[in-house]
């Protein structure tokens, strides 16, 4: 946490959420440091809550003097005070990785500003970051760093379940992980790689019967607009919300 006056604001936010009895988890730069040791200059505090708790969380911080707003009904709300920002994350912009009970069941214990806090699970952090491939923001390095730090302790079955039909995204990151850290590639269990490669081989033999859909929109909102607007693909981002 930087010495820019934000500590008092964030402490008040944590106290407000605690006193209001709102279950919450910390993510963002704090979670990255927790899992990898990587320090980052943070401009906000990322707090993960269930969708059903968003209004109560905003009300609690409004009582503490924050200005609040729902930034995106799909996944994000914000609270600000004295120029310091608290992001309330309850899903993902692409409609994947909603915050559900499993995030809380598998959270890890941490400490921030003298408060005991719960940290988002590394599996869910990987799941949500794996889809961030915008031109201005690509979280692939974060994925690689998280895998380097935690691959041998991951709940791989839960991670596979989380990716579900989007398993190719996980496979792509795992292939890159072996390229980035050739000496660490064995940290990913053989059974996981074989499972994913067998799925890929199966689709090579029998391609899925899906035409006219662009799943690139699950990775980037902006970089696949040409596919939707000019080439008339259906956006998988829209399909996740139907």
Buried (B, 14 or more C-beta within 10 A) or exposed (E): EEEEEBBEBBBBBBBBBBEBEBBBBBBBBBBBBBBBEBEEEBBBBBBBBBBEBBEBBBEBBBEBEBEBEEEEEBBBBBBBBEEBBBBBBBBBBBBBBBBEEBBBEBBBEBEBBEEEBBBBBBBBBBBBBBBBBBEEEBBBEBBBBBBBBBBEEBEBEBBBEBBEEBBBBBBBBBBBBBEBBEEBBEBBEEEBBEBBEEBEEEEEEEEEEEEEBBBBBBBBBEEBBEBBEEEEBBBBBEEBEE
